[in-house]
Amino acid sequence: MRSNHPTEIPRYEKRLTELTDFIVGKLRFDKVQEFHKLLSDRYLLESQKEKGKGHPKASKRLSEISKIEKQTARTLSKLWKICKPYIEK
């Protein structure tokens, strides 16, 4: 069975570690929080799509991931509040 889902990101072929290092190690925490919020929203959308296709197990797992990403975003928001005064000096 052929998949429509790529296995690499253009311009980051075989360099996902580099992308991860940039997101986690270079971006400000408020932007990383925004990224995780967007991931949460996208996983929720994919969950709804899978549910509509009659794939309840996939839908459930995607919904779980969405909730984890939302919690990650909330925690990063708290971290940003701690770090913001030091970064914006």
Backbone bond lengths (Angstrom), bond angles and torsions (degrees), N, CA, C in turn:
res aa  C-N    CA-C-N  psi(-1)  N-CA   C-N-CA  omega(-1)  CA-C   N-CA-C  phi
1 M - - - 1.444 - - 1.529 109.59 -
2 R 1.279 116.69 131.34 1.464 122.38 -178.32 1.527 110.55 -91.91
3 S 1.320 116.72 139.66 1.453 121.90 -177.67 1.522 111.00 -106.15
4 N 1.318 115.77 144.06 1.467 121.40 175.34 1.521 111.58 -88.30
5 H 1.313 116.72 3.42 1.455 121.09 -177.01 1.533 109.59 -98.20
6 P 1.345 116.98 121.13 1.463 119.22 179.20 1.527 111.35 -68.32
7 T 1.289 115.90 160.37 1.463 121.35 178.53 1.524 112.10 -105.55
8 E 1.320 117.21 -2.53 1.465 121.71 178.72 1.517 110.10 -140.34
9 I 1.324 116.21 157.25 1.458 122.66 177.32 1.521 108.01 -99.13
10 P 1.341 117.79 128.25 1.463 119.25 178.28 1.528 111.56 -52.22
11 R 1.292 116.45 138.61 1.469 127.02 -177.83 1.529 112.32 72.61
12 Y 1.327 117.84 -2.00 1.462 121.22 176.67 1.526 110.67 -128.81
13 E 1.317 116.48 23.49 1.451 120.34 -179.51 1.526 110.10 -52.05
14 K 1.305 115.53 125.06 1.464 123.11 178.17 1.527 112.50 58.90
15 R 1.360 117.10 22.10 1.463 120.40 -178.64 1.525 110.82 -132.55
16 L 1.305 117.07 37.51 1.463 119.34 178.80 1.525 111.85 -62.22
17 T 1.330 116.43 -29.36 1.466 119.79 176.75 1.524 110.20 -61.47
18 E 1.317 116.98 -40.37 1.467 121.45 178.78 1.527 110.58 -63.61
19 L 1.316 116.61 -42.54 1.463 120.68 178.21 1.530 110.20 -64.11
20 T 1.311 117.04 -44.64 1.460 121.98 178.47 1.525 110.69 -61.47
21 D 1.318 116.71 -45.00 1.466 120.54 179.30 1.524 111.07 -60.60
22 F 1.324 117.13 -37.00 1.459 120.23 179.48 1.528 110.57 -68.57
23 I 1.330 116.62 -48.13 1.465 120.55 -177.72 1.521 110.71 -62.57
24 V 1.320 117.32 -48.49 1.465 120.95 -174.69 1.521 112.22 -83.20
25 G 1.322 117.35 -36.90 1.453 120.33 -172.47 1.518 116.30 -94.87
26 K 1.332 117.50 -17.70 1.463 119.31 -175.28 1.529 113.88 -117.39
27 L 1.330 117.30 -39.93 1.461 119.45 -177.95 1.518 111.25 -67.45
28 R 1.324 116.03 148.15 1.459 119.81 173.06 1.514 108.90 -64.63
29 F 1.341 115.87 152.02 1.457 120.19 -176.17 1.527 112.69 -61.88
30 D 1.333 118.56 -30.17 1.461 119.09 178.28 1.525 111.04 -66.24
31 K 1.326 117.12 -33.78 1.464 120.63 178.17 1.522 111.56 -76.90
32 V 1.324 116.83 -33.68 1.474 120.33 175.38 1.530 108.53 -67.09
33 Q 1.331 116.74 -38.65 1.466 121.49 176.30 1.525 109.99 -60.48
34 E 1.314 116.78 -44.62 1.462 121.34 178.61 1.532 110.91 -61.18
35 F 1.323 116.19 -40.94 1.459 121.82 178.36 1.538 110.52 -60.01
36 H 1.329 116.50 -45.85 1.463 119.74 -179.87 1.522 111.82 -68.16
37 K 1.323 117.51 -33.25 1.468 120.77 174.99 1.524 109.65 -63.64
38 L 1.318 117.08 -43.22 1.465 120.90 177.77 1.525 111.01 -63.78
39 L 1.335 116.81 -39.64 1.465 119.92 175.73 1.524 110.14 -61.43
40 S 1.317 117.29 -44.70 1.460 121.13 178.95 1.526 110.78 -57.39
41 D 1.317 116.12 -48.10 1.467 120.68 179.88 1.529 111.13 -60.70
42 R 1.319 115.87 -42.13 1.461 120.11 -177.69 1.528 111.42 -68.64
43 Y 1.341 117.51 -42.10 1.465 120.04 177.66 1.531 110.71 -63.58
44 L 1.324 117.67 -36.30 1.453 120.31 176.96 1.530 110.50 -64.28
45 L 1.319 116.50 -42.62 1.465 120.86 176.73 1.527 110.77 -60.29
46 E 1.325 116.59 -45.22 1.469 120.33 178.86 1.520 110.88 -64.20
47 S 1.327 117.59 -35.66 1.460 121.81 176.64 1.526 110.31 -60.85
48 Q 1.319 115.33 -45.18 1.462 119.95 179.74 1.533 111.40 -64.51
49 K 1.320 116.38 -38.36 1.470 120.43 177.47 1.525 110.78 -62.63
50 E 1.337 115.87 -45.31 1.465 119.93 -179.39 1.525 110.82 -65.02
51 K 1.314 116.54 -38.31 1.463 119.91 176.96 1.531 110.12 -61.53
52 G 1.328 115.68 -42.82 1.463 120.95 178.56 1.521 113.55 -64.30
53 K 1.322 116.50 -26.15 1.466 121.78 178.08 1.527 111.86 -85.14
54 G 1.328 116.52 -2.86 1.455 120.27 -178.65 1.516 113.61 81.54
55 H 1.338 116.25 31.20 1.466 122.18 178.46 1.532 109.41 -114.83
56 P 1.332 117.64 74.90 1.468 119.68 -174.21 1.526 114.40 -64.57
57 K 1.315 118.57 -34.07 1.471 120.05 -179.81 1.520 111.00 -66.92
58 A 1.327 117.04 -44.89 1.468 120.69 177.39 1.525 109.91 -64.29
59 S 1.324 116.42 -41.57 1.461 121.03 178.87 1.520 111.11 -58.95
60 K 1.321 116.42 -44.30 1.470 121.09 -179.58 1.520 111.05 -62.39
61 R 1.323 117.47 -45.33 1.472 120.86 -178.72 1.532 110.56 -65.20
62 L 1.319 117.37 -42.08 1.464 120.70 178.97 1.530 110.64 -64.55
63 S 1.320 116.59 -37.18 1.466 120.72 176.36 1.531 110.87 -64.23
64 E 1.330 116.45 -40.22 1.468 120.59 177.22 1.530 110.68 -61.64
65 I 1.328 116.18 -43.75 1.470 120.48 178.58 1.523 109.93 -62.08
66 S 1.320 116.83 -41.95 1.465 121.12 178.43 1.527 110.94 -57.41
67 K 1.326 116.68 -43.40 1.461 120.77 179.96 1.527 111.40 -65.98
68 I 1.320 116.56 -39.68 1.473 120.44 178.12 1.526 110.27 -64.40
69 E 1.329 116.87 -43.40 1.469 120.22 178.45 1.527 111.13 -63.81
70 K 1.324 116.71 -37.49 1.471 120.16 178.29 1.524 110.25 -64.49
71 Q 1.335 116.67 -41.57 1.467 120.68 177.54 1.531 110.33 -65.31
72 T 1.322 116.80 -40.22 1.462 120.63 176.95 1.524 110.10 -60.27
73 A 1.334 116.65 -43.10 1.462 120.65 178.79 1.527 110.89 -61.78
74 R 1.327 116.84 -42.11 1.475 120.05 178.71 1.528 111.25 -63.02
75 T 1.319 116.46 -42.26 1.460 120.29 -179.78 1.529 110.47 -66.78
76 L 1.321 117.06 -40.07 1.467 120.31 177.09 1.525 111.27 -64.63
77 S 1.316 116.91 -34.28 1.463 120.47 176.63 1.534 110.02 -62.80
78 K 1.333 117.05 -41.53 1.467 121.03 176.63 1.527 110.76 -64.65
79 L 1.318 116.34 -40.25 1.464 120.71 178.18 1.523 110.43 -63.74
80 W 1.324 116.63 -40.79 1.463 120.72 179.17 1.528 110.59 -61.76
81 K 1.324 117.48 -39.97 1.467 120.39 179.21 1.523 111.04 -61.82
82 I 1.342 116.78 -33.45 1.463 120.74 178.13 1.536 109.87 -71.95
83 C 1.327 117.33 -43.14 1.471 122.29 -172.19 1.525 113.85 -85.43
84 K 1.319 117.62 -25.33 1.463 121.75 -173.83 1.528 114.04 -52.84
85 P 1.337 119.29 -46.60 1.469 118.19 -178.79 1.528 113.63 -59.84
86 Y 1.317 117.21 -30.51 1.464 120.95 -179.23 1.514 112.30 -80.75
87 I 1.300 116.37 -30.41 1.465 121.04 -177.33 1.526 111.06 -80.85
88 E 1.323 116.73 -35.01 1.456 120.33 -175.64 1.531 113.40 -92.34
89 K 1.323 117.71 20.56 1.477 121.14 177.47 1.503 110.30 -77.19
